[in-house]
């Protein structure tokens, strides 16, 4: 596995692959790799001839300077974790390879970016959309792999790829969890021992609420119960806990079409996010309700 830090060197390599008619997959990350990231790498390996993992802690997607400063940076161990996957390239661009002097362009996706993390982290999705567009173009990727853990981000990236006529196919991959149900995240490393024990409550509370809603319980009631359970377990505050349609993120008061529950909550000074699908029933005009199972 080569490590490349300059886009000119990256381009020289991707052009060689292109001339040979080979396909390129990319997995964009901010490092501090865990099994969630590595599942994307395995998916890319299975579906493309060459795999590039990018590692760039993108300052433009952090609305909070403290969060940026505290973001774990573990380049050496990241490279070690990737070694068994037989990928071609770890691209770790210098900041001015992404944002050279005079850089003045922002990719801004409306609609799917509006609520949830878009509302609670102003500017976040502009930062994500801008860097992802650049990374997809720089790597010349045929396919790019993103986790459903960041479900809104996945929809933002799908939207920009369609709207900007990028040739890259955006592939969503399932959320990987710890044995106790906590969604893997680089931010979990920042939880103290006690809060780390508390954190899996998120997974349990979301699953319970999703099942209650699927059984027909009033979503507002199920969300209130979930909120109380989180706060009494020790979460400091909740940025949002909402039922939204999938994939267009309309707020829902009843689960009559494919839906997901979305949560962002603070524990021990760390912001954790998660989401789960809600199985439900949708109306079919001429017959009884038909069950649907979202992917
Ligand atoms: P990040 O390094 O946090 O920016 O994440 C890079 C990519 O890994 C994004 O596409 C994330 O959605 C994905 N990812 C992060 N955590 C997980 C997880 N637990 N399961 C699956 N994908 C994940």
Boltz pocket constraint, residues with backbone or C-beta under 6 A from the ligand:
constraints:
  - pocket:
      binder: B
      contacts: [[A, 28], [A, 29], [A, 30], [A, 31], [A, 35], [A, 36], [A, 37], [A, 39], [A, 40], [A, 145], [A, 146], [A, 147], [A, 148], [A, 149], [A, 150], [A, 173], [A, 174], [A, 175], [A, 176], [A, 177], [A, 183], [A, 184], [A, 185], [A, 186]]
      max_distance: 6.0
